[in-house]
Amino acid sequence: DPCNSNPCQNGGKCTNKGDKFECECVPGYRGDDCSIVDPCSSNPCKNGGKCTNKGDKFECECVPGYRGEDCSIVDPCSSNPCQNGGKCTNKGDKFECECVPAYRGDDCSIG
């Protein structure tokens, strides 16, 4: 029985498959013997962000409108609200535009 040697690590459950074994890993681990840490298993990326395993760390690819390590920070500048060359600055969940000369208004649309 290939499961006799307890090949599944980190609490994984071993199933005998003839002369081979298969491990069912607990959340947080992956791999043939459950030895690889799976940081994406806890779904750390918020607001629809896509998680990628980077060794024992994770990386989130955020959808437009969010930023930060786990995509939890609202990014009001992502929609490019400042017109006519205005520079957008995040102010919490709001934005502020710094307009170029000759333009004014909340979004630099008044010329």
N, C-alpha and C positions, 0 to 999 in steps of 0.2 A: 504494500500500500504506500504510494508515494506521499501521502499525507502524514505518515508516521513521523517523518523528520520535522514536522511543523514548519513547512517552507514559507507559509504566509506570515509576514511580519505586521507589526502595529495593529494587532487585533483582527487581521483579515481572516475570513472563514475559508477553509480548504475543502474542495470537493474532489473526490477521486474520479479521474477520467481514464480508466484503464491503467496504462503504465505511466500516465502523466497526471498532473494535478492542475486545478484551476483555483485561483484565489478571488474571493469576493471581498473587495477592500471596503473599509469603513470610510465615511466622509473625511476628507483631508489627506487621503493617500491614494496612489494609483501605481500601476506597473504590474508585471507578471507576479511579483511576490509582495506587492503592497509596500515596497521600500521607498518609493518616490513620493516626496511631499507634494501635495496638490493644493497650492494656495488659492486656486480659483474655485475650489469646491464649496467654499462658503459664500459664493456669489458676491465678492467684495465690491464690484463695480455697480454703482447706483445709476438710476435714470436711463437705463437702456445701454449703458456702456458695455463694451466687449472686453472680456478678460483673456489675457494670454499669460501662460506660465513662463516665467523667466527664472529657471532653477527653483530655488525655494521661495522666490518672491513672485509677485504678480505685477502686471502692467495693464492699465485700463485705457482703451481707446474710447474717448467720450463722443457722444452724439452732439451735433451742434446745439448750442445753448447751455452746455455744461462743461466744466473743467475741473481740474484738481486730480490728486492721486487716485481717488475713487469716484470721480465724476459727480461729487455731491455739491460742488460750488456752482451756483447759477452764473452763467456768463452772458450778461445782457448785451455785451459788445459783439457777440458772435454773429448777429444778423446785420452787422455794419450799419447801425442806425444813423451815424453822422454822415451827412451829405457834403458834397462840394469840397472834399479834401479835409474835412474836420477830423480831429484825433479823438478817438473814444477812450474813456477811462472807466473802469468798473468801480462803482460806488455801492458795494453790497449787491443787492439784487436790482439796482438801478444803474443807469449809465449817465455819464456827463460828457458833453462834446466840447472840445476846444476848437473853435472855428478859426479858419484862416481869415485875414483881413478881407473886408467886403461882404462877409456873410455873418449872419447872426441867427438866433433862435435856438430852441432846445436841441434841434437836430441840424443846425447850420443850413436850413433850407431857405431862409429869408435873405435875399440879396439886394 
